[in-house]
Amino acid sequence: MSRPLRIVVAKAGLDGHDRGAKVIARALRDAGMEVIYTGLFQTPEQIVQTAIQEDADGIGLSILSGAHMTLFPLVVDQLREQGADDIVFFGGGTIPADDAAELKRRGVRAIFTPGAPLQEIVDFVNRECGKRRELVG
Amino acid sequence: MSIGLTGPPGVGKSTLSAALVRKARALGKSVGVVSVDPSSPFSHGALLGDRIRLAEHFTDEGVFIRSMASRGHLGGVAGATADAVLLMDAFGLDVVLVETVGVGQSEIEIAELAHTTLVALQPGSGDSIQVLKAGIMEIADIFVVNKADHPMANQMRREIRAMMEMLSFTGWVPELVMTQALAGDGIDALWAAIDRHAIYLNASGEMAVRRRAAFAHQVRQLALGRLERRLDRAVCGDFAAGLDPYAAAEVVLAQFGEERGEDAVGPGPARPPRAIVKGLT
């Protein structure tokens, strides 16, 4: 039997809206994954250190504060700096389509906006983090 | 040195962990934390949330935190927890803190893998009979009554003391510490008690005894895990149609080369208790 995928679900910066993150966390759990929730108000450094210590296959970052163009790229930079950019980094929140496209160009693997079906998110995580697991072992 | 922290859900184990990590760091010690939460028996998924209280230590290079899902293991820890503790110890971390799943009355495996076991309790949860009957009360090296500002905190302290007065202990007599972990109250006293227990373990030679017991326990767990999976495969499907459960169990056991004879229902081997009621020899 293979080990469950391990996913860090994170909230960054000055943003207390965690209902979305909790719904995602629960959805990934019910899809058979082990979800590590960081809690609120994390810095990009804290999030990346958590993912490394937890041997996570993916990081899902939820941002509803409008600071996505700052915080997402900082996490991407941290992952590169720590040599951890094999970890699948995705996110979601109230993010305009133009910004989402730009973030993807800068290394965020997927951005899910309000209304995205949970199954689509679970399928993405299973597929992409599953590939990462196969590569890294 | 490894410290196990167990107790019912909501008692403040994670908050106590955070306070102990802060104390250890203030003393210049590096710390590993292994934190166990339950896996869903249905999806095998898990939501691991013990880290939240430890956020201030995420970027501290002297602290390594690993969350574990229990993955079907029933003793309050995960099957790989003992190995994680060993690895952290071998890596050179000064203190390894293991936080169990929120447990009820019988999850006592933590005592097999930690040098010092803290049992955290909270005021207003159950009466004196709970204190007397619960198996986790028998593994405490130190009782921690958290939420000491609660109106019923003193009653809880009295009940634990009353229970302990009934008992005679072989070796270490558990200490009782009142804490209010959120405010950091009582943590210095708790740390001092942990230190005293560590000194006792080394001076009395009990450390070596515990290590041997832990080794035997892990061997048993590893062997049992393999057997359990074989057993699960053996009882798949409707192989036992028409048999009563006892006869069906004999059919399964025969596949393992087990002969009829031993009672299938029983408590298993007893282990020497750390304390028994006074007057009994």
Chai-1 contact restraints between the chains, C-beta under 6 A:
chainA,res_idxA,chainB,res_idxB,connection_type,confidence,min_distance_angstrom,max_distance_angstrom,comment,restraint_id
A,P4,B,H44,contact,1.0,0.0,6.0,A-B,restraint_1
A,A25,B,L47,contact,1.0,0.0,6.0,A-B,restraint_2
A,R29,B,G45,contact,1.0,0.0,6.0,A-B,restraint_3
A,R29,B,L47,contact,1.0,0.0,6.0,A-B,restraint_4
A,D30,B,S43,contact,1.0,0.0,6.0,A-B,restraint_5
A,D30,B,G45,contact,1.0,0.0,6.0,A-B,restraint_6
A,G32,B,S43,contact,1.0,0.0,6.0,A-B,restraint_7
A,G32,B,H44,contact,1.0,0.0,6.0,A-B,restraint_8
A,G32,B,G45,contact,1.0,0.0,6.0,A-B,restraint_9
A,M33,B,G45,contact,1.0,0.0,6.0,A-B,restraint_10
A,E34,B,A46,contact,1.0,0.0,6.0,A-B,restraint_11
A,E34,B,A69,contact,1.0,0.0,6.0,A-B,restraint_12
A,V35,B,L47,contact,1.0,0.0,6.0,A-B,restraint_13
A,I36,B,L48,contact,1.0,0.0,6.0,A-B,restraint_14
A,I36,B,S67,contact,1.0,0.0,6.0,A-B,restraint_15
A,Y37,B,G49,contact,1.0,0.0,6.0,A-B,restraint_16
A,G39,B,I52,contact,1.0,0.0,6.0,A-B,restraint_17
A,G39,B,A55,contact,1.0,0.0,6.0,A-B,restraint_18
A,E45,B,T59,contact,1.0,0.0,6.0,A-B,restraint_19
A,Q46,B,F58,contact,1.0,0.0,6.0,A-B,restraint_20
A,Q46,B,T59,contact,1.0,0.0,6.0,A-B,restraint_21
A,Q49,B,F58,contact,1.0,0.0,6.0,A-B,restraint_22
A,Q49,B,T59,contact,1.0,0.0,6.0,A-B,restraint_23
A,T50,B,F58,contact,1.0,0.0,6.0,A-B,restraint_24
A,Q53,B,F64,contact,1.0,0.0,6.0,A-B,restraint_25
A,Q53,B,I65,contact,1.0,0.0,6.0,A-B,restraint_26
A,E54,B,S67,contact,1.0,0.0,6.0,A-B,restraint_27
